[in-house]
């Protein structure tokens, strides 16, 4: 059995993807734009035989034994139908025999070095302990600030943007997102803001620059903290803005007027969410607001994380996604009253499309900066995530809460006042 025959069995004979393999076989149809999948050697086939499914494909691609020429998002979208094809045990065995038999299963090929193995000395111990969280965050965020500048653009915002219009640029959408958060939590001059998981300090700088707020951001990534501290100094915001290389659990200050948590909940873990929100409630003055912005699953039916999956092993080790209902309940039951919620799923798909375009524009430079394996991880991860948001496999929710004052006063207006008023259209 040729590799092309296997491809046709899995992807279908009419897949709009060209397939080429080292055994000289070919299959598929030229699409527009053209996409070509190339299996370069037997190592790719061994990866697939030893780890059938998405993980084997990821290992083969990240290691360079399998290539995708053309737009990665388009390739994944066209090949999505292959994921629906079911093969019986007998069919899988027949394919294995046709490709070379049990010799493909041994010896075991080690994963690419970009893959996280939990048993490694630097990622062990109790999940979501301070030490292990620091190492897990470092794996993803301490890649290279230069690399992130290419991918994220000038805003250095590595969270879902909010597009005010369909034709807005990424930078306009990130600025709009930060300002939306600021308006939702009611920032005013002289207030104190705590931004947990602050990344490169985008929210901290926005709050200080545009609202005259004294803002403290904390991040577990040393590289993020160093970049943010430099950006704050260059912007002349030293008197108002500060970023510390610190676990949020080590923040000692209290009586903040507002807290923003933008993209941190995914790293907390389901079992720790009640304590997380209780901790943040304790940091707020009565009447203070919390805005939680995080990726979620569409529901609570599946697992919070797939420990053997690509995202867990290559992108966000120890990351966990909950359904929006669980998150709202955890906030509501641990010191907050939920006041507003919205799903920005389509906005994240647009954000990822812009990041993918940025990476493609700097791909050769990225390979030089971080290596081919890491660049390939990002190419695959962002394109796949874009598809996931578009197909409602993952979502992005903003939840606004308030710590009520004694007697139940919220300090909230009767109707949401954070969106700009729309001028009525006259007919």
N, C-alpha and C positions, 0 to 999 in steps of 0.2 A: 504494500500500500504506500503510495507516495504521500508526501506532506500536503500537496495540493488537494488530494482526495480527502484527506482528513479535514482540511480547511473547508471544503465544500460540504462535508457532512455536518460540520459544526455551524458554519455561517450561512449555509444555503448556497446553491449554485448561482443565484442572482444577486449576491451581495455586491454593492457598488464600491468594492475595494479590490484593488489588484493584489495578488499574493505571489510572492516569489520565495524560493527556498534553495538551500545549498545543494539539494539532490537534483536540481535542474527542473523541477516541476513548477508549474504556474497555474493559477486559476483566478477567478473573479472577473469583474467588469470594470472598465475605466469609468469613473464618475466625474462629475464636475462640481467642485475642483477635484483633481486627481488625488487619491490616497493609495499608497503602496505599503503593504506589510511585508517585511523581509525576514525570514528565519535564516540566520547566518551560519549556524553550525549545530552539531549534535548537543552541545551544552544547553541550548534553548529548549530542545525537545526533552532532555533529561529534567530540566526544571519543571516543565509542564507535566511530565509523568510522575515526578516525585511530589509535586504539590498541585494537583489538578485544580483548575479554575483560575480565579482572579489573582491569587497570590503567586502561582507559578508564572503566569503571564507577566506580572509586575517584576518578579525576580529576573526573568529573561530580558525584559526591556531595560530595567535599571542597570543591569550588568553589561548591556550593549550586545548581547547575543541575539536580540530581536530588535528590529528597527521599525519605526513608523515614519514614513516620508509624507509630508503634508500636514494639514491642520489637525492637531490631536483631538480637539473637540468634535470636529466633523467625523473623524475616524471612529471615535467612541459612539457617537450617535448612530452611525451607519451599522456598526457591529452590535448594537444593543439587542437586536433580535436573536443573536447567537446565544444570549444568556437565557433565552426562554426554551431552547431545545433541550429535551431530556434524553439521556442515553442510559439504557439499562446496563447492569453490571456486565452482561454478556457482550454488549456492544463496546463498552469501554475496554474489555479484555481483548476483543478482536482488533480494536484500534492499536492497543499496546503491542500486540503480537505483530501487526502489520508494520509497525515502526521499528521493530527490533527486539521486542520481547522483554523479559525481566532484566536484561542487562542494562536497560535504561534506569532501573531503580537503584542500582549499586555501581560504584560507590556513591554515597550521599554527597551531593554538591553543596558546599557551604553557601549561605545566602550572601548577597552583596554586602559590603561593609556599611552601607547606609541603613541597613535594617537593624532595628533595636531588638536585642534579645534580653528579656527581663532578667535572666540569670547572670548577666554581666555584673561585675562588681559595682559599677556606677549606677545601676538601676535595680537595686534590691531593697529589701526592708519592707515596711508597711506602706501600702499604697496611700498616697496623699499625705504622708508625713512630710515635714518641712524639707528634709534632706532629699527625699526621693522626688518631690515636686520640683525642687530646684534643678535637679539633673534632667528631669523630663522636659522642663521648660527650656533649659539650655540646649537640649538636642535640636529643638526646632528654631528657637529665636536667636541663638548665638552663632548663626551660620556665617553671616558677613553683612555688616551694615551697608556696604557698597552694593552687594547683591540685592538687598531689600530696597535700596534707593532706585535701582533699575526697575524692579517689579512693581513697587507701590507708587512710584512717582513722588513729586515734591512734598505731598502731604505726609508721607511716611505713616499712613493710617492703614493698619492691617486688620480692619474690621469692615463689615458691610457699610457701604455708602448709602445715602438716601437721595435719590434723584428727584429734584424738584420738577423737572420736565424730562421727557423721553430723550431729548437731544442734548441734555446737559453733559458736560465733560466729567471725567472722574474727579478732578480737583474741585469742581463746583459741587459735585455730589457729596464729597467728603466734608467740605466746608458746611454744606447744608445739614449733614448728619450731626456734626458737632454743635451747630447752632440749634438744631431741633432738640438735642439733649439738654442744652443750656436753658432753652425756653421751658421745656417740660419740668425741669427741677426748679424753675423760678429764680434763676441767678440774678442778683442785683449787686451793685458796687458795695464793697465792704464785707460781703459774705465770705465764708470759708468752705471750700470744696475739698473732699477727699475722692480721688480717682484711683480705684484699685485695679491692678493689672493695666497700668497706664500705657504700656507699649513705649513708643518713642515720644510720648508726651504731647500728642496732638490736642487732646481735650484740655489738658492743663494749660497749654499756651493759649488756646482759644478763649478759655474762661478768663484768664488774666488779661489778655490783650483787649478783648471785646466787651467784657463785663466788669472789669476792675475787681475781680474776685481773687482772694488769696488762696491759691490752689496747691495742694500736695498730691503728687502722684507716686505710686509705688509699683515696682516691677521686680520679678525674680530673675530677669535677664540682665546680666552685667553690661552686655553690649548695648542694649536698649537704653539703660540708665546713662551710660557715658555719652551716647549720641544726644539724648534728650537734654542733659545738663549743658552740653555745648550749645545746642540750639536755643535754649532759654537765655544763656549769656549773650549770644549773638543778637538776639531779639531785644535785649535790654529789659528783660522781664524778671531779673533777679530778685527784686523786692517783693514780687507777688507770686512767682511760680517756683516750684521745687519738685524735683524727681529724685527718689531714693532707690537704691538697689536693696530691696527689702521685701520680705514676705508680708502680705497684708495682715497676718495674724500678729505681727510685731509692731504694728502702729499703736502707739500709746496715747496719742491725743484723742480728745473727745469733743463733744458739743459742736460738731460740724453742722453747717446749715444745709448741706446737701452731699450726697454720695452718688458717684457714677460708677457703674460696673459694666464696662464695654468689652465683651469678649473674654471674660474670666470664668464665668459659671461653668463653661465646658470643661475646665480643668479641675473643678472642685470635687466631683464625685457625688453620686446620688446620696450615699449615706451621710455625707458631710454638709449637704445643702441646708438642712434645718439650722445647724450650728453656724453656718456661714451667714445666713440672713439674720439670725439672732445677734451675731457679732456686729454686723453692719448697723442694725437697729440701735445697738448700744453706743455707736459712734455718733449718732445724730441727736441734735437737740429736739425737744418736742415740737412738732410741726415741720420737722425737716423731711426732705423727700429723697427717695432712692429711685434711680432709673437703672434697670437691669436690661442689658442688650445682649442676647446670646443666641447661638445656634441651638435648635431643638430637633427632635424627631417629630413627625406629624402626630404621633400618638404614643401611648405607653404600652403597646402590645409587644414590641420587640425588645432586644437586649440593649442596655445602655451603651455597651461597647462590644465590638467583635475582636477579641484578643488575638485571633489569628488572621485578622484582615489587614489589608494594605494600609489603611489610615492609621491603625494602632501601631503597626510595626515600623512604618516609615515616616509618619507625619506627626501625629499627636499621641505618643505613648501615654497611657493612663487616662486619656481623654474619655469623657462619658457624656452622652447626650440624653436628655430626658424629654418627655412630652411637655407641651406648654401648660397643660392642666396641672401636672405635678409641680412645676415651678411656681405657678400662681398659688397653689395650696401651701407650698413650703414658705413662701413669703407671707401669706395671709396668716399662717399659724405661728409665726415667729417674730412678732413685733410690728408688723405692717398692716395697713389697710390698702388693698389694691384699688387703684382709681382709674387706670386706663391701660389698655393693651392693644397692640397692633402687630400684624405679621408683615415683614418686609422681604418676603421670600424672593419675589421677582427682582427686587433691588440688588440682592446678593448675586443673582445670576448675571446681572449687568456689570456689577463690580468685578466679578471673576473674569468676565469677557475682556474687560479693560486690562486686568492684571496679566491675562494670557497674552494679549497683544503686546504689552510692555516686555514680557519675557521673550517673546519671539523677536522683538526688535533688538534685543540685547543678548541673544542666545549665545553667540560665539564668545562674547565678553564674559557671560555668566559661567560658561564652561571653564574658561581660563581662571576665573575668580574662585569658584567653589568645586570644580571638577565635574566631569561628565555625569557621574552617577547621581550627584545631588541635583544637578540641573534637570536630569531626566525625571527624578522623583517629583520635582515641582511642575514640570510640564504635564505629567500624568495626573497628579493630584488636583491641580487647579481646573483642568479641563473636565475631569470626572466630577468634581464638585459643582461646576457650573451646570452640568447635565442633571445632577441630583436635585439642585434647587428648582430647575425648570420643571422637573417631573414630580415635584412634591415628595421626594424621598427625604428631604431635609428642609427645615424652615429657619427663619430668623425672626425672633420676637423681641419687641421692646415692651417692658412692663413698668409702669409708673406706680410707685407706692408712697405712702406717707406714714411717718410715725406720729400717731395722734397725740395731741396735747391732753393734759388732764381734763376730764369732762367730755372728751370726744371731739374737740375742735380740730379740724384738718387744715384750716387756712387756705383751702382750695376755693377757686371761683366756682360759681354754679355750673358753668359750662367750660369746656377746655378753651384756654385762651392763648395757647402757644402757636397755633397756626395763623399765618397772616390772613387778614380778612380779604375775601374775594369780592371784587367789584361786580355788582349785578350787571348782567348783559341786557342792554336795552334792545328791544325788538322794534 
